[in-house]
Amino acid sequence: MKKGNGSTVQSKKKIISIVIILCGVFVLQGCNTGNGDASTSNIDIANNLVSDLFEGEEIEDAEGFNKIKDSTDQEKIDEAREAVESVDEIVREDGEENEDDELIYELHSALFHANYQLQERKTTTELPRNTVPEEDAQDDEQIEEELPEYQPDENDVVWKNNQLKNKNTLEEFIKVAGENGKDNTSEIRVVKDEGPQGVLIYDLESRYDENADQSWIRVTPDLSYYNALENETQDVFNNAPQQCGYMAKDEEQGFYKFYECRTHWEYHFLPLG
């Protein structure tokens, strides 16, 4: 059964603020996933690690999201992501939805925005002229030499600089792909530009098995044009080809999402832009 797009979040611009509020509410209620105190403890830890990435609720960035702390770095984001993914795995053990799903989705959303703000900080913070350390300059040259450049096709769906190109292509695909359609073999390519780190590429193919009368979306990640940061924890969604039930546009949370995937019941794929 498809999950609806309803959410306790009332506005995209307040996602992170409400995340922190929701986290506190769920923890105080003693989130019970069927795994007892151990699960509750893990959720508490993940919630605290994610919340600690951000300033207070009243401090927002230019886009209206809670601003990350000056002390927030990639190591802290990766640590929080590991904690959230650990909880995600515990909750998914029985393969069914439960009362903690919404909290986990919001924590993933918060991590996305924390990482996005961190990348923005790195690209906008420049050292004064002639003060670039020689070691850093050599590292930059090495990245440029080793990382191949990808030129998106004119039909590719591209997320870059907080804007989505060929949005109509993506939304037409969503209407007919996987469980949303039947006997459909359409496919598209999505490119997520990560700035100096390169791009993440996803080939999306709608599949249909006539014998089983079953439809799904095959997601094939390509990281060959992406240079991970040192000690960066890779998103498990990108580890191998995925099989997802369908996609949907969640206007309340502000994301295009995959549903019923191999590693995630619900996955925040792209901001609406």
N, C-alpha and C positions, 0 to 999 in steps of 0.2 A: 504494500500500500504506500502511495506517495505521501511524503510528509508535507504539510502545508507550509507556506512561507510566513506564517504569523510569527511574531516575536515580541518579547517583553520590551524590546528596544523601540522607542517611539520616534527616534530621529537619528539619521545617519551621523549627524554632527555630534551627537552625544553618546556614541557607541562606547567609547572608552570610559566616560564618566559612569554610565549605567553598568558597565562591566564590573567596576569596582564595587558599586552598590550591590549588584546581584551576587557577587562573590561572597560578600559579608553575610547576606541573607541566607544563602545556601549553606554556608559553613555553620552559622548559628543554628540552623534547623537540623544540623547533623546529617549531612547528605548520606543517604543509605542506598548503596548500589547492590546490595546483596553480598558484598564482600566484607562487611563488618567494619570494625574500627580501623583496620589497615587501610581500607579504601578512603574512609573519611579523612584520615591523617594525610594521605597522599594528595587529596583534593585541597586540603588546608595548606599544605606546603606549596603546591602549584599556584594557588590563588595568591599567596603572600609574595612569591617570587615575581609573578606578573605584575601585581599591584605596585611592587617596589620599583618597577622600571619607570613609573610616572610621577610627575609632580601632583600636587593637590588638585581636586576637581575644578577649582576656579582658574587654574592656569592652563590656557589653551594655546595651540599653535595657530598659524594663519588659516588653517582649514577648519578650525573649530574642534579639533580633537585634543584630548588631554596631552600635554607636552611631556616628553620624556625628560628625565633628570639629566643634568650635566654629567653625572657619574655613570649613566647608563652606557654600556659598551657592548660589543658583540659577544663577549664572553658571558655577560649576565643574561643577555637575550637567549643565547644558546642553552644556558643552564635552565632558564624558565621553560624553554621549549621542550627540553628533555623531560622535565617534570610533568608538563601537560600531556605529552605523548605517552608517558608511563601511565597516567590516569586513564587516558583514552583507551589504551590496550586493556586495562582492567575492566573498564565499563563495557567494552565490546566482547568480553569473553563469552557471554551467552548469546551474542548475535542479535539481541533485541534492543529496542529503544527503552530508555528508562528516564527517571526524573532528573538525572544529572546531565543529560545530553545538552540541554540549552546552555548550562554553565560552561561546559567544555567548548562549545562552539564560540561562545563569547571570549573565552580565554585565547582561542586560536586567532580570533579577530584582533584582539588587543596586541598579540605578538606580531601580527602582520603590520599593524600601524607603528609599533615600536621599531621594527626593523626598517620600515619605510622612512621614518623620521631620522633614524641613524644614518642611513645611506644619503639622505638629503643633507645632513650635517657634514658628512665627509666630503661631498661634492661642492659644497658652498664655502667651506672653510679653507682658505688659501693662506699659505705662509707668505710673508713679505718677499718681494723680489730679491734674488741672490741669497736667500737664506735656506734654500732647500738642502737638507742633508745629502751628502754624496751617496750614502747607502740607499736612501729612499729613491733617489734619482735612478740608481742602478736597478732597483726593484721594478720601477715603472717601465724602464726599457725592456726588462726581462719579460714582463707581462705583455707588452706590445709585441714582442718577438714571438712568444709562445702561443698567444691566444688568437686563433683565426677570426677574421671579421665576417659576420653574417649580414648579408644584404637581403632584407625581407622582400618577398614577392609582392606585387601590387595587390594581390588578393588576400594576402595574409592578414589575420586579425592581430594588430600590434598594440600593446600597452607600453607607452613611453611618456615620460614627463607628465604623469597624472592625466593622460588623455588616451582614449581608446579609438583606434582607427579601424574602419570597416565594422563598426558596431552592428550594422544591419545584417552583415554576413553571419556574425555570431548568433544573433537573435533568430534568424531564419533557420539556422542549424538546430538551435534549441527546440524550436517548434516541432520538428519532425524526427529528431535523433532519439535513439534508445526507446524507452517505454512510452515516450510521447508520440511515437509514430509506429509504423509497422511495414515490414518488407521494404526498408529504406537502407540505402548504401551510401549516403552522402558523407563527405569528409571535408575537413578544413584544417588549417594550420594556425596555431596561436603562438605569438612571440611576445615574451615578457622581457622588456629591456631593463637590465639591472645596473645600468651606468658603467663604471669602470670595470666591473666584474664580468661584463659581457651580456649574453642573452640566454634565457631559458626557452626552449622550443617544445611545443606540445602538438602532436598530430592526433586529431580527434576523428574517429571513424565510427559511423553508425552501423551496427551489425544486426542481422536478423537470421535466426535459425528456424527454417520452415518446419522441420520435423518436431522441434520442441515448441514451436510457436512462441519464441522468446526473443525479445529485442534488448540490446544493450549498447553502450558506448565504450569503445576501446580507446584508451588514452596512452599514447606512447611518448614519454619524455625523452628529450635529447639534450644532454648537458655538455656536448662537445664544444660549444661556443661559450661556455660559462667557466669562470675561474673562481672557485670557492675561496673564501677567506681562511686564513690559518686557524685551525681548531674549530671551524664552522661545522655545526651539526646539520647534516643533510636532512631535508624534509623527507619523511618516509614515503610521501606520495610520489616522490621523484625517483625512488629506488629502482623501480621496474615498471613495465607496462601495467596499467590499471584496467579493471573492468567495472564500469559504473552503470547504474540503472538508467539514469536520465539527468538532465540539467534543468535549472530553473533560474529565473531572475527574481531575486529577493530585494525589493525596493526598500523595505523597512530597514534591513541591515546594510543595504548598499553594496551587494555583491552578486555576481553570477556564481552559482554553486553547482557542484556535482553532488548527487545523492546515491546512496546504496553502493559505495565503492568497496573494493577489496580491503583497503586499509582504513577507510573512514566511512561512517554512516552518512556524514555530511561534510563537504570540503569547500572552504571559501577559495574559489579559484581566481577571480578577477574583480576588482572594484568596478562599479558601474561606469565610472568616469564622467 
